[in-house]
Amino acid sequence: MDHQKVMNELTKPISQELINSAIPARFAFNGEDGFPRVVPMAFHWNGADIVMCTTTNSLKYPALRKFPKVALTIDTEGFPPRVLLIRGTASTEVVDGIPQEYIDASHKIVPLAGHAEWEAGVRSLYPQMVRITIHPEWARLQDFQTTLPQNVEKLIRVAQAAQGGSA
């Protein structure tokens, strides 16, 4: 998918609503053993990439260096479902201290009243972290009002054609 199409999907109002919500991304990657994993993670959108952070001893770190292709889903529980699907390539970088993106992502999920205490605890615990930067290479919003999964759209077209174009 070309970059402009990816950005068009990611900048749709519903996509931005999901990106800016407190919903964690379901982050899918392959472990070093080759088995897939999905973990919920806080994330920061910088307008071009998705940034997540983890500890330097996390199993994600060596796995992402070996298998950098990843996928993310940010979705809702209500009806109609809203689902933002993203695929891309992750790069990793060990940084001293706490990356600003980690703090920025935490503002979406850590209550304001406890944020200073949370941040102080994190800063005292992690001398370094791994910044995971995911460059989106494919994206699709499924809001089940204006967009549906491609297989459902195809079934609708087949049904309409079978009925002579009216459905």
N, C-alpha and C positions, 0 to 999 in steps of 0.2 A: 504494500500500500504506500503511495507516495506521501511525503511529509505533509503536504498541504491538506490532503484528505484526513490524515491522522489528526492534525490540528483542528480541522473543521469539526470532527467528532468530539474532541476534547474541550472545545470552547462553546459547545451548545449549552444553553441555559441549564438544562437538566443535568448535563455532565458536570458543569461547574458547581451546581448545587450538591451533587454527590461528592465531588472532590473536596469541597469546602465543609462538608458535614463532619460530624464526630464518628462516622462509621469507619471502622478500620478496613484497610484493604485486605482481601484474602490473597496472600502472596504465594504463588506456586512456583516451585523450583525442583530440580532433581538433586537429591543427596549424592554424596560421593559414591554410595553403593548403587546409584542408578535408579533408585526408587523415588517416585515423586512424593513431594510433601506440600502441604498447604497450611500456612500459618497466618493468623490475623496479625496485622502490624499497623501501627500508626505510620503516617507518611506525610510528607510535605511536597506540594506541587509548586515548582518555581517558575511556572509558565512555559517551560520547555521539557522538563524531566520530572520524574517522580523520585524523591529522595527518601530513603529509609535508613535507619541506623541500627547497629547491633553491637554486641560486645566482641572484643577481639578473640574470645575463646568460643564463640558461637560456631556450631557446625555449619551454619549457612556460609560463613566466610570462605573456607576452602572449597565447599561445594560450588559456590558461585564462580570461583576462579576456574574450576574445571568445566562447569556447565553454565555459561552465562545467559542462556536463553531462558526467559521467565514469563510469567503471566500474572495478571492482577485482576481481581474482580472487586468492584465496590457496588454493593446492592442494598436494597431495602427489604423490609419484612412485610410491608403492607401491600394492598392491592390497589391498583395494578402494580406489579413489580417494576422497579426501575433498576436496570443493570448496566453498569459501565464495564466493558471488557477491554483489557489492554494487554498487548504482547510486546515484548521488547528484549533488549540486551542490557544486562546489568554489568556495571563496572564497580570495583571496590577500591577503597582507599583507607588506609589506617591514618587516623588523625589524632593529634594530641588533644586531650581534654574532651569536651562535649561539643559536637558539631551544632551550629546554630539551627540547622534544619531539624535536629532532634528536639530542641527546645520549642521551635515553631510548631512542630507536629503535636507536641504535648499539650499545647494550648487548646487544641480541639477536644481533648479527652480528660485532662486533669482539671478539676474544679478550681476556679480562680482563688477561692479562699485557701486552698491547700497548695497552690502552685509553688510559692516561694520555698516552702518546706520540702516539697518534692524535688525541686531543682537543686537545692542544697545537698540533699541526699544523693542525687545522681552524680553531682560534681565531686562529692567525696568518695564515691564508690568506683568510678571509672576513670583511670588515668588516661586511657585511650579508648577510642571507639572506631568502628568500621562504618564509613559512609558508603551506602549502596545507592548508586545513581542508575536509574532505569531510564533508558532512552526509548520512548514509545515508537514502535515501528508499525503497529496495527492497533486500531481502536474501533469499537462499535458500541453505540448506545442502543439499548433495547428498553423502550419505555412502555411498550405494549399498548400505546395509543397511536403514536406516529411511526414507530418502528417495532418490528417483531423479529424473532430469530429467523434467519434466512430459510431454514427448512419449512417453517410455518408459512412464510411468504410464498414459497414455491407451491405448497399444498393449496393455498388460496387461489393462486393463478391457475392451477390445474383444475380446481373445482369450478372456477369461473368459466374457463374454456369449455368444460364439459356441459355447462348450462347455457352455452351460447353467449358468454360474455356478461351475463347478469348474475350477480350474487349479492 
